[in-house]
Amino acid sequence: MSDGACMSEGIMRKARRIALSPDGPVVAAVALGLLAAVESAGRAGAGQPDLPLTLPLAILLGLCTTLPLALLRVHPAAAATAVTAASLLALAGYRDLTLAGLVAQLLALHRLGNRGSRRLAVLLVVPYVAVALTDPDDTVLRVYAVTAAVLSAAAVADGIGRRTRAEAVARDATERAIADTLLEHVARGERARIARELHDVVAHHISVISVPAETARLTTPGMPEAGAKRLRDIGDTARTALTEMRRLLGVLREDAGTPPVTRKPQPGLTQLNELLDEAREVGGAGARLIVSGPVSPLDPGIELTTYRIVQEALTNARRHAPGAAVDVELRYAPQALDLRIRDNGPGPDRSGSGARGHGLLGMRERVAAVGGELRTGPAPGGGFPVEARLPVDTKEALR
């Protein structure tokens, strides 16, 4: 590498450090102003026969090419324009562009390309090219102008390049943050889905362990005390596991960002009255619970499924038939629980815009999980009935 190239590279490195520091423009303006004044005074003292410069004019030109640099941080466009104009006047008018003035020009253009208008930074290089082409016979002027044009273009290119790289890094960081957020959102949704599925399936099967153990202990005549104790322990262990699982799923749902879940046993048929009271308060319409047949305790999984179906049906009625009264009918049969929910609204929109697909799909999944049957659809006289038959025999439900 030649000495000139090494010197220009060193100047560029120093220019970048000064231009990008917080107080660099003011410090650089004062320092370069002093250097320009000393350099201009020396040149004026040496004298130029063709273009004589007085000492005051030489110092004034030196200061005009450097002091506007103090505004570089707050007004980069104005500072760069002022420095360029003064430098062109000194170069074209008096061939007296000092080294300090050239450094100030590089600083201004680098800062403008890095933090200000890139288009203006490029345009401020063009006059130097024009000066180099004005008088082909003036070798000294052409050398000065070409040198200033090349170094200025390099400063602008470096500033723009650094700005482009910084913008690319910031854009990549933003895209990564958005992608991470989306992934986290998907992960939270998946955890919530797993929590729901675990509760609907595992809670039912744990209940299936507890209920037969307790039933066998109470209904088997002449059972030895040791056998009864073992069955009692099985039931207690199953109930404890169910309680701990519900607590764990409550934490999972909270972590997934779903609405807060109270850490208590999942609702069953005993909470249906509370559910209907809430429906009356929110919807402002009537809601009746009609129970027929011999009432008996059911598997917790069946009770939870019944509760969720009623809850979803009431929600659909409020959304699609506001103000309509709803009847919830429970009929206890020897082998099944028959459930029927019907509103007295006008029925679903025949155009399909009022489809209830998502809620009905959730109902079907819940009913299928316990081995039941679900029937839905508009009634001839209006309304939208939801009918489910849920087996109360545990063995039938598990097949």
N, C-alpha and C positions, 0 to 999 in steps of 0.2 A: 504494500500500500504506500502511495506517495506521501510526502510530507504535507502537501496541500490537502489531500483527502483526510489525513489524520487530524489536521487542524480543524477542518470543517466538521468532522465527526465530534471532536471535542467541543466545539462551539455549540453544536446541536444538543449534546447531552447537558451542557450547562444551561442552555436556553430552556430545555424542557423542565429542569429542576426549578429554575427561577419562575417560569411561567405558571407552574402548577402549585407552587407553595402559596399559602393564604396571604402573606404580606409581601410576597415576592415582587409584584408589580411596582409598589411604592419604593421598595429598596432598590430595585433595578433602575427605576427612573432617576432616582437621586444619584446613584453610583455612575450610571451611564451618562447622565447629564454633566457631571464633573469631568469625566473622561473626555466627552465630546468637546467641552469648553477648552480643556487643555490642548487636545489634538487640533482643534480649529484655530486656537491662538498660535500654535506652533506653525501651522501651514500658512496663516496670514502673515506671520513674521518673515517666513521664507520668501513670500511674494510670488505672484504669478503674472508674468508680463502680459499675457493675452487677456486674462480676466482678473484684474487686481481685486483683492478683498481687503476691506478695512477690518480691523480687529473687532469692533463691535458687531459688524455684520456677520463675521465668521462665527463668533460666539453665539449670536442669536440663532443662526442656522443650526449649530450644534445642539442648542437647547431645544429648538423646535422639533428636531428629529428624535429626541429622547424623552423629554418631560411628559408628553401625553401618555406615556406608558403607565403613569400612575393611575389612570382611569381604566386600565385593562380589565380589572376584576369586575367592576360594576357596569362598565359600558365598553365591552370589547369592540363593538363595531365602530363607535366614535373614536376610540383610541387608535385602532388600526388604521382608520381612514386618515386621521390627523398625522400619524407617523409616516404613512405612505406619501401623503401630499408634500410634507416637508422634505422627505428624502428625495422625492422626484425633483423638487425645486433645487435642492442642493446639488443633485447629480447633473441634471440637464442644464441648469442655469450657470452653475459655478464649478462643476466637476469637483465638488468638495464634500462628498458623502463620506463621513468619517466611519471608522471601524465600529465605534460605539453606536453610531446611527444605524449601521447595518445590523448589529446585534439586536437593537431595539426593534427594527423591522421584522427580524425573524421571530422574536418573542411575540410581537403583536399578531402576526399571521398564524403562528402555531396556536396561540390561545384562541383566536377567532375560529380556526378550523376545528379545534377540540371542544369548545364550549359555545360558540356563537354560530353565525351564518356561514355555512360552508360555501355557498355560492358567492358571497361577498369576498371571502378569503381568496377564492380562485380569481375573481375579477381584479383584485388588487395586485395580482402578479402580472397581469397583461400590460400595464403601462411600462414596466421595465423592458419588456420585449419590444414595445413600440419605440422606446428611446434608443435601443440598440440598433434599430433599423432606420432611424431618422438621418444619420450622417455616417454613411459607410466609410468615409475617409478619416474620420476621427477615431483612431485606433484606441486611444486611452479611454474615451467615453464608451466605446463598444465593449471593452474589457470590463469596465466597471458595471455597465448595465447588464451584460450577460452573466457576470458573477452574481450580481444581486438577484437577477431573475431565477437562476438555477437554485441558489440557496433558499430564496423565498418559496419557490415551488416545492422544494424538499421539506421545508418547515410546514407548509400547508398540508402536503401529503401525509407527513408524520402525524400531525394533529388530527386530521380526518381519520386516518387509520386507527389511531388509538381510541378515538370516539366510537368508531364502528365496532371495534372489538369489545369495548366496554358495554355498548348497547346489546351486542350479541350475548355477552355473558349475563347481563341482567335479564334479557329475554329468555335465555335458557333456564335461569334460576326460577323465573316466574312460571315457565311451562312445567318445570319439575315440581314446583310447589302445587300447581293446579293438579298435576297428575297424581301426586301423593295424596292430595285432599280427596280426589275422586276414588282412589284406591281405598282410602280409609273409610269413605262413605259406603262403598260397596262392601267392605269387610264388616262394617257395623250392621248393614242391612242383612248380611248373611248370618251374622251372629244372632240377630233378632229372629230370623227365620228358623234357625236351629233351635233357639230357645222355645219358640212356639211348638215346633215339631216334637221336641223332647218332652215338653209338658203334655201334649195331647196323646202321645204314644206311651212314653215310659210311665207317666203317672197312672195311666189306666192299667198297665200290666202290674205295677207294684200293688195297686189296689186289688187286683185279681189274686195276688199272693196273700194279702192280708185277709180278705173276706172269707175265702174257703177255709183258711186255717182257723179263724174264729168260729165259723159255722160248724166245722167238724168237732171242735172242742165242746161246743154247747149242745150239739145234737146227737153225739155218739153215746149211747147208754153204756154204762159199765166201763168207761175208759179209765185206765190206770192213771194215778196222779202224775206219774212221770211223763206219760204221753201227753196229758193235758197241759203240763207245764211246758213241754217242748212246743206244742202248738201255740200256746200263749206267747212264748218267746218269739216264734216265727211272726206272729201278728204284730207284736211290739216292734220287732226289728224292721218289718216292712213299713209300719207307720212312721218310724223314725227316719228311715231312708227317704220316704216320701216328703216329710217335712224338710229335711236337709236339701233335697233336690229342689224344692220350691224356693227355698232361700237362695240357693245358687243361681237358679234361673232368674230370680229377681235382680241379682247383681248383674247377670248377663244382659238383661233387658235395659237396665239403667246405663250400662257401659255402651250399649248399642244406640243410645240416644232415643229410645222409645219412651212413651209417657211413663211416668213413675208408677211402679207396681207396689202395692202394699204387700208386705211380707206376711201373708196369712193364707190359710187353705183356700184353694180355688173355689169359686162360687158353685152352688148347686141349686136344687129345686127350692130350698128354703129361702133363697134370696130372690125368687121370682117376683114376690110382692114388692120388694124394694125396686126392682127393675121396672115394674109397671108404674109405680108411683113416680119414678123419675121420668118415664115416658109421658105421663099426664102433665107433669110440671113443664117439661121442655116443649112438648107438642101442643099443649092446650086442648087436647082431645081426649075422649074416653078410651079407657083400656080395661078390659075385664079378664079375669082369670077364672076359667071354668074347669073344675076337677071332677072326674067321675071314676067309679070303680074303687076297689079296696086299696087304699094308699098303703104302700110298704116301702121300706128303705131300698134304694137301688145302688148299683155299683157307682162309685164316685165318677168313673169315666163316663157313664151314661148320663149322670146328672149334669156333669160339666158340659157334655155335648148338647144336651137339651137347653141348658142356660144360654150357651153361645148362639144356638140357632134362634132362640127367642130374641136375644139381644140384636142379632143381625137383622131379623125380620122387622123388629120395631124401628130400627134405624132406617131401613129401606122404606117403611111406611111413612116416616116423618119426611124423608127426602123426596119421595115420588108421589105421595098422596097426603100432603100437609093438611091437617085438620080432620083427617078421617079417623073414625073410631076403629079400634082393633080388638078382636077377641082372640084370646090364647086358651086353647082347650087341651087338657091333659086327660087321657083315659088310660087307667091302669088295667092291663089285661094280664092273664096268667103268664104268658111268655113274652110279652112285649109292652112297651110304652108307646102309645099313639099320641102324636103331637100334631096340632093343627093351629096355625096362625093365619088369620084373614082380616084384611081391612075392608071397609065399605066405600073405598074410593072408586074413581072411574076406571081403574085398571091401568095397565102399562100403555105407553105411547105406541100406537100401531106402526108409527114410522120407524121405530127402532132407536130414536134419539134418546129415549129414556131407559135403555137397557140396564138390567141389574146384574150383569154377568159376573163381576168380581165377587159380590156378596154371595151369590148363589153358588159359585164355584167353591168358596170356602165352606159353605154348608155341606155341599156334596162330599168334600174331602173329610170333614168331621164325621159325617154319617157313615161313610165307607170305612173309616178307621175302626168303628165299633160294630161293623157288620150289619148296618141297618139299610133302610131304603128311604129315598127322598123323592117327593113329587112336587113340582111347582108349575105355575102357569096361570094365565088369566081365567077367572071364573065366568060362566055364561051371564050371570046377573051383575057383573062388575066386581071390582076388588081383585086382589092378588093373593090367593091362598098358598101357604107353604105347609105341606103335610109330610111328616116323617114317622117311620115305624122303627123303633129302636129295640133290639132284643134285650131282655133283662136276664136271660140265661147266659152266664159267663162263658160256658163252653161253646154255645152257638155264636156268641159275639166274636170269639177268637178264631172261628173257622174261616 
